[in-house]
Amino acid sequence: MTSARITSKGQVTIPKEVRSRLGVDTGDRIEFVEIETGVFNIVPATAEITDLKGIIQKPQKAVSIDGMKAAIKKRAGRKR
């Protein structure tokens, strides 16, 4: 098991082996995801915004500005 120390500023140096296996390098971002109380996974957050292309399909029909305004007005009139 690989370990590291926390500095007085709360910083941790991620060991080289762990950085390599995560595929992260200087300047990359990581996320800490809590999978259960007190247990976290470290996940690389290195995806580019262009990787999101195609996740949401384009609407089959374009919506006009007037159509958008009407939808907002209709939604605003509803009580929660």
Backbone hydrogen bonds in HBPLUS format (Angstrom, degrees):
<---DONOR---> <-ACCEPTOR-->    atom                        ^
c    i                          cat <-CA-CA->   ^        H-A-AA   ^      H-
h    n   atom  resd res      DA  || num        DHA   H-A  angle D-A-AA Bond
n    s   type  num  typ     dist DA aas  dist angle  dist       angle   num
A0007-THR N   A0011-GLN O   2.84 MM   4  5.19 163.4  1.87 148.4 153.9     1
A0010-GLY N   A0007-THR O   2.91 MM   3  5.16 161.9  1.94 114.2 117.4     2
A0018-VAL N   A0015-PRO O   3.00 MM   3  5.40 119.2  2.38 108.0 122.4     3
A0019-ARG N   A0015-PRO O   2.98 MM   4  6.34 162.8  2.01 157.7 163.2     4
A0020-SER N   A0016-LYS O   2.88 MM   4  6.05 160.6  1.92 154.5 159.7     5
A0021-ARG N   A0017-GLU O   3.02 MM   4  6.24 158.7  2.07 143.9 149.5     6
A0022-LEU N   A0018-VAL O   2.89 MM   4  6.09 145.2  2.02 148.4 158.2     7
A0023-GLY N   A0019-ARG O   2.91 MM   4  5.95 125.9  2.21 137.1 151.3     8
A0024-VAL N   A0019-ARG O   3.06 MM   5  5.32 157.8  2.11 150.3 152.7     9
A0023-GLY N   A0020-SER O   3.14 MM   3  4.99 133.9  2.36  91.7 104.7    10
A0028-ASP N   A0025-ASP O   2.96 MM   3  5.64 164.8  1.98 144.1 147.3    11
A0045-ALA N   A0029-ARG O   2.84 MM  16  5.18 169.2  1.86 138.0 136.1    12
A0031-GLU N   A0043-VAL O   2.74 MM  12  5.14 158.9  1.78 150.9 158.5    13
A0043-VAL N   A0031-GLU O   2.86 MM  12  5.14 166.6  1.87 151.9 156.5    14
A0033-VAL N   A0041-ASN O   2.87 MM   8  5.13 164.4  1.89 153.7 157.4    15
A0041-ASN N   A0033-VAL O   2.79 MM   8  5.13 157.7  1.83 142.7 148.7    16
A0035-ILE N   A0039-VAL O   2.87 MM   4  5.87 147.0  1.98 149.2 160.1    17
A0039-VAL N   A0036-GLU O   2.85 MM   3  5.27 170.3  1.86 142.1 140.8    18
A0051-ASP N   A0048-GLU O   2.92 MM   3  5.42 154.0  1.98 112.6 120.8    19
A0052-LEU N   A0049-ILE O   3.07 MM   3  5.68 162.2  2.10 115.4 121.0    20
A0053-LYS N   A0050-THR O   3.19 MM   3  5.50 163.3  2.22 108.7 113.8    21
A0055-ILE N   A0052-LEU O   3.10 MM   3  5.77 163.0  2.13 143.3 142.9    22
A0068-MET N   A0064-SER O   2.94 MM   4  6.30 151.3  2.02 147.8 155.5    23
A0069-LYS N   A0065-ILE O   2.90 MM   4  6.20 162.9  1.93 154.4 158.8    24
A0070-ALA N   A0066-ASP O   2.93 MM   4  6.11 158.4  1.98 146.9 152.7    25
A0071-ALA N   A0067-GLY O   3.02 MM   4  6.21 155.9  2.08 144.1 150.3    26
A0072-ILE N   A0068-MET O   2.96 MM   4  6.23 155.7  2.02 151.4 158.0    27
A0073-LYS N   A0069-LYS O   2.87 MM   4  6.09 162.7  1.90 151.7 156.7    28
A0074-LYS N   A0070-ALA O   2.87 MM   4  6.03 158.3  1.91 147.3 153.6    29
A0075-ARG N   A0071-ALA O   2.96 MM   4  6.10 158.9  2.01 143.3 149.1    30
A0076-ALA N   A0072-ILE O   2.84 MM   4  6.00 155.9  1.90 150.7 157.6    31
A0077-GLY N   A0073-LYS O   3.18 MM   4  6.35 137.8  2.36 140.8 150.2    32
A0078-ARG N   A0075-ARG O   3.19 MM   3  5.49 155.4  2.25 107.1 114.3    33
